[in-house]
Amino acid sequence: MNKRLRNALVSALAVAALAVTGCGGGAANDKEIKVGGNFELTGGVANLGKQTVNGINLAFKQTNESGGVLGKQLKLITADNKSEVSESINAITKLVNQDKVVAVLGPVASSSVIASLPVATDKKVAVITATGTNERVTVDEKGATKRYGFRACFIDPFQGTVMAQFAGKSLNAKSAAIYIDNSSDYAKGLAKSFEETFKKNGGKIAGSEAYLQKDTDFKATLTKIKAMNADVLFVPGYYEEVGRIIRQARELGITTPIIGGDGWDDPKVVEIAGNMNNTYFSNHYSPDDKDPLAVKFAEAYKKEYGQAPSAFAALGYDAALMLIDAIKRAGTTDSDKIRDALEQTKDLKVVSGVITLDAKHNPIKSAVVIEFKDGKQIFKEKIAPAQ
């Protein structure tokens, strides 16, 4: 092959490649809308990631069966971030650069959402986390709104405030100990707002201790916590460590109520902890919710997956509905116009309530407090946001 013919062939192949890949937004197939899913499919938070993806897939399936969006079928392309912050950056880089998705759903963990956002921002692709509750998901260190960061859940300050109010008013706690996952922005955010609200309401923080994700032996620090003799123990972590902490706390004779946040919401926490009586956590959704949309969702989810949905599944479903609504209103698969439409989300009825985004891309919604009784989750009370 002579040089001129070889150059011509290379040019032709390059043009063909451009025609196939397009310039983002899933242009390779005009019958599909490609959406990225940056999720914890393996690793320490995998159960929560898989539940969230299940909720998204159900919403996409129902939408596709009803004709899709803009005459196209939704396609979720997932990338496993392995429950690690560094891998979440690799996952979103693949989704926006190689897969050319129009938007990204996920991750579950706040730290991973925060770490992955700069990549999406550079490519002008919106990220919607169903479950990342840390404030920094949608605002920077100066409080300015991140243009491409959105969420479908309430934020840590509200969740920490809810549990501080619950501890003081419903559990009559006068003192509290705090046990923090020091490797988690999520845990730190909840702990900060819990402490501020609990003290503001007249309570005393007896002390605090810290652990790291993937720790398995907590007895040394729990012994220190036992000596604090606090009325309640606040553990804002994820289910793997929380289950072990509760089991070891009870083995050491700590009988006080143990409370936490939505990171507890996985059936595995009961398997690990054993006795979960006298424990409570804040959540976004209760299986006891009798709202018609929530009932319909629960029935469809159980039919699809053979089990009742968790709050993470419900929030995954809600995040998908947010994106679907935005694409419809945008009237296009252009990523930046979808971002603009997301920002205007108002009075959108979803499983966990009604979503109207504020100026910081956060929905203001109620929270529920769940109690464990004999290994089962029981609705305890609902706490609305301050007006």
N, C-alpha and C positions, 0 to 999 in steps of 0.2 A: 504493500500500500504506500503510494507516494505521500509526501508531506502535505500537499494541498488537499488531497482527498481525505487524509486523516483529520486535518483541521476542520474540514467541512462536516465530517461525521460527528466530531466532538461538539461542534456548534449545534448541529441538529438534535443531538441527544440532550444538550443543555436546555434548548427551547422546549423539547418534549417534557423534560423534568419539571420545568416551570409550569407548563400547562396542567400537569398532574397535581403538583403540590399547591399551586396557587399562592396567595399571600396571607394565609391565616384563615380562621373561621371555618375550617373544614371544607375548603373549596374542592378537595379531591373528589367529593361525591355530593352532587347537588341534591340528592335525595335524603341526605343525613345532616344532622347538626351534631357535631362532636363536642362533648363536654368532658372536661378532665375531672378525674377523681383522685386527689392526692391523699391517700389514706393509710392508716396503720393496719395492714392486713396480716402482719406477723409481728412478733415482739410483745412487750409487756402490756400494750393497750389494744392488742389485736381484736379482742372481743368487742370492744366499743367501736372500733373502726368497721368491723364487719356488720354490726347492727346498723350503723349509720348508712353504709352502702346499701344494705337491704331496703331501708326506707326510701332511698333515692331511686333504686331500681324499680320499686313498686310504683312510685309516682310516674316514672318514665314509661313503664309498661302500660299503665292506665291511660296516659296521654297518647301514646302511640296507637293504642287500640281504638282511641276516639278520633283518629285522624292526624295525630301529631301536632306540630307547631309550624305555622306558615307553610303547610302542605308537606313538611318534611318529618322524618322520624328522628327522635332523639337517640343518641348513642353515647353511653358512658364509657370512657376509656380510663381504666384505673391504673395507678402506679403505686407500688408498695413502698412506703417510707420507713417500714420496719420499726416503727415506734421510736425513731431516732431523728433528732433535729437536723443533723447533717444530711441524712438521707432524704428528708423532706425537700431540701434544696435541689438535690439531684432529680427527685421525682417531678417537681414542678418544671424544672428546666427541660426535661424530656417532653412533658405535656405541651408546653407552649412553643417550644422550638421544633420538635419533631412531629408531634401529633397535630399541631396547629388547632388546638381547641378554642372555642369561642369564649369560654369561661371555665373557672376551676372551682369545684366543690371540695371542701376539706382544707386542712386536716382536722382531726379531732382535738389534738392537744394544742393549747394556746402557744406554747413555745415553738412548735413546728409551723404554725400559721404565721407567726411573726417573722420567723427566719425565712420563709418562702416568699413572702410578699414583695421584697425588692425585685425578684426575678419577674414576677407577674407585672409589676408596675412598669418595669423597663419595656415590656412587650405590650403594655396597655390592655391587659387582660384582667377582668374583675375576679376576685377570690371571694367566695361566700363560705364561711365556716358555719356549720350547723351547731357546733358545740364549743368553740373556743371563746371562753368567757373573760379572758384577761383584757383589761382596758386597752393595752397597747396593740391589740389586734387592729383597731380602727383609728387610733390616734398616735401621734409620735410623742417623744419625750417633752415637747413643748405644748402639747394639747391640740395640735393642728390635726384635722381629719385627714386620714390617709385616703387618697382619691380612689384606690382600687380595692380597699378592704371593706368587707361587709360581713354581717352575721345574722343568724336567725334566732339566737338565744339571748337571754338577758346577760348582764355583765357581772363580773366578780364583786364589785362593791355592793350591788343589790343582793347577791346571794349571801355574802358574808354578813350583811346587815340583817337579812331575814333570819339567819341562824342565831345571831346575837340577840335579836328580839325574842325569838322562840325560847332560847336558853333562859333569858331573864323572866319573861312573862309566863310561858307555859310550863317550864321546868323549875321555876323559882330559884334559879341558880344565882348565888351572890358572888361566886368566884369561879374562874375558869382556867384550865391549863390548855396550852396549844402545842400540838405536835405536827411539825411542818416537814413536807418533802422539800428539802433545800435545793433540789435540782429542778424544781418546777415553778415556772412563772404563775401558773394556775394556782398552786397551793399558796404561794406568797401573796397573791392578790386577795384571795379569800381570807387569809390570816390577818392581813392588814386591816381590811374593812371590818372583820369580826371584832378585832381588838378595839378599834376606834369606837364602834357602836356600843360594845359591851361596857366600856369604861364611861362613855357618854351617858349611858343609862344607869350609872351608879354601881356597876359591877367592878370587880377587882381581878386583874390577871395575876394568877398565882405564880406563873412562870411559863417558859416555853423551852422546847427541845426540838432537835432537827434530825432527820434521817435522809438518806438518798435513795432514789428509785433503784430497784433491784436488790436492796438490802433484805435480808431474811430474818436476822436475829435482832429483836428490838428490846430484849429484856433489861439490858443495862439502863437504857434511857427511860424505859417504863418504870423501873424501880425508883428513879429520881422523880418521875411524875407522880407516882403513888405517894411519895413523901410530901408532895405539895398539898395533898388533901383537898383538892379543888372539888367544887360541886359538879362540874361537868368537864369533859375532855373533848376539845375540838380537833378533829383530824381531817383536814381538807386535802386528801390525797386520792389516788386511784385504787381500784378494787383489789389488785394483787397485794399491795403492801397493806392496805387497810384491813383486809381479811386476816392477815397474819398479826397485825397490831391488836386487833380486837381479841383474837384467840389468846395471844400471849398476855394481854392485859387481864383478861378474866382468869387465866391460870395463875397470875401473880396476886389475885384477890382484889383487883380494881373493879368495884361494883357500880361506880357512878355512871350516869348516862354518857355515852360516847356519840358525838354528832359530827356531821360532815357535809360535803357538797355533792354535786351530781356525778362526780367521778366514782362514786360508790355504786352506781347503777349498773350492776351486772350480776346475773345469777351466781357467778363463780364466787362472789364475796361470801355468800352463805356457805358454800362448799368448803372454803378455806377457813372461815371463822368458826363454823359450828354454831354455837349459841349466839344469835344476833339480838336477843331480847334486850330491851332498854337501849336501843340505838336508833338514831334518826338522821335523815339527810334531806337537804333541799333538792328539788327537782323542777323540771320544766313541764312535766306531764304526769298525770296519774292514770293508771289503767281503770280507775273507778270513775273517770270523767264521763258523764252522761250526755255531753254535747253530741248532737247528731253526726257531725263530721268526724268527731273522735271515735264514735261507735262504729261508723262505717269503715273508717281506717283500720280499727282494731280487727274487725271481722275479715277484711280483705287481707290484712297482714297474716292473720292466723291461717287463712286458707292457703296463702302463698308459701309460708314458711313453717307451718305446723306448730307455731308457738305464739304466745302473746307478745306484742311489741314492747320494747323498753322505751324510755324517754329518748335515747339516742336514735332509735329507729324512727320515732315520731319527728324528731328534729331534722333528721336526714330527709324525711318526706317533706317537711316544711321548707327546708332550704331549696329542694328541687322545685317546689311550687313557687317560691320567690323568683327563681331563675326563669321558669316557664312563663310566669306572668310578665316578667320584664322583657323577654324576647317577643312575646305577643304585642306588648305596647310599643316596643321599639320598631316592630314591623320589619326587622332585618336581622341578619346574623353578624353584622358588624360589631366587633367586640366593644369598641368605645361607645357606640350608641346603646348597647345593652347595659353598659356601666351607667350611662345617663338615666336610663329607664329604671334601673335598680334604685338609684338615689331618690327617685320619685315614688317609691313604693308606699302606698297609703291604703289603709282599711282592707288589707288582704286577709281574708278568713283562712286560717290554717288550723291544723290539729291542736296545736298548743295555745291557740288564742287568736287574736287579731294583730296583724303586723302593720305598723306605720313607723317608718324609719325616722329617727331624729337627725339633727345636723351632723352627728358623729357616726352615722350609719348603724345605730343601735336600735333595736325594737324595745319598746317599753311594755313589759308584760308582767303578769302575776307569776308568783312562784308557789309551789306546793311543798309541804313538809310531809315526808313519808316515814312511817314507823315500821320497824320489823317486829312481827309477832309470829313466833314459831316458824321462822324461816320465810315468812311471806310478807310482801310489802302491803301495808295498809295505809290508806289516805288518812292523814292526821288533821291538817288544816291548810287553808289557802291564805296567802299574804299578798296583798295588792301593793303596787308601787306607790310611794308617796306622791301626791298630786301637787 
